[in-house]
Amino acid sequence: MGDDTRAQRKTENGRSMTANKKLLILPGDGIGPEVMDQVVRVVDWYGKERAVKFDLDEGRVGGAAIEAEGTPLSDATFAKAEAADAVLFGAVGGPKWDTNSFDMKPERGLLRLRKDLGLFANLRPAICFDALAESSSLKTELVAGLDIMIVRELTGGVYFGEPRGIEDLSDGTRRAVDTQVYTTPEIERIARVAFDLARKRGNLVHSAEKSNVMHTGVLWREVVQKVHDEEFPDVELHHILADNCSMQLVRNPKQFDVIVTDNLFGDILSDVGAMLTGSLGNLPSASLGAFDEATGKRHALYEPVHGSAPDIAGQGIANPIASLLSFAMALRYSFDLGEDADLLETAIGNVLASGMRTADIMPANNPKVAKVSTGGMGDTILRELGKLAG
Ligand code: NAD
């Protein structure tokens, strides 16, 4: 497909897509730069073989930025992120900066990006590749073919609500307060993200809250139902209590398609979802902002769920799949290039099925499986992409 055709493409919302897309790469610390090297190779492949042209830029974040620029995220790098169509983020952190003051911790760079770009919707897919179903702690038949999406509200709720803090009381004891707070617009916009996604997948949404014991849960349920009835009546909607949702995720995860929930419950449920699939090294995520009606653009940051893995950094053994799948999410959600995203996901599935594994997903005593390095995994995925596209 040529650039012109791509340039004329429209998103589902009828917004025009231009040919060249601005991608900002923020590799960060530890294994971040190692896995992002493989992402850059794949981005280049798309440019050459699929005529999907990206303007690539790179910046520092986290510990790397503290060392070179004296801050976890400089204003100049933030400006680049603001101007980009999508940010591809590696990972931040490491023992070197563990004792830094709060504002000089590497994680502050990521938190600033999420907050200042208004990334309110966190998408965490839990997809289990058939070839890795055996590495889940659940029975193979429960997870083989699993494909669910957890949509977590990321910028509100109890992690941000006021008042918050710990106070000393006159009787010598202390009192800690966190406040769970949600407004109608906050719930409406995350519900829309979930329903919209469901339409492109299995057309089913479970909305998880605690409306039996929390006022925010009552409002959450009412607002999600209203958005559904007024805007997405074709999507199947179920309300589920968050504790039951966690139980059902472990009992029968394939009953779910899209789960939408608040910041706190999403934090927990997405980790449960993550572990259904076996390995941290395979899990991508996306954080999306609101559509700007004037430009038709939305801020978006894509990152692996894993951290900087200082225990294996510099050894060339990190698994790049989570970062590559994050790029696939960028193709799908920022650039409306679903077929190109499918291609990369299929290539990764095929490579795993052929028995290639990085160290973290090596099964014990299986002679049919071969261990590869970070770069070796990148090589095989690129070869598979070539075969599939050829
Ligand atoms: P981690 O995800 O970095 O590592 C946990 C374990 O999983 C380690 O044994 C690691 O070797 C392994 N692992 C993780 N990703 C892997 C991959 N791609 N390939 C192979 N093995 C992989 O979590 P942690 O050890 O708790 O944290 C390490 C540092 O990362 C800390 O400084 C933490 O604050 C930071 N962190 C950053 C992010 C982020 O940038 N978004 C997220 C979580 C943790």
Residues whose N, C-alpha, C, O or C-beta is under 5 A from the ligand:
A	BS01	NAD	G90 A91 V92 G93 G94 L280 G281 P304 V305 H306 G307 S308 A309 P310 D311 I312 I317 A318 N319 D360
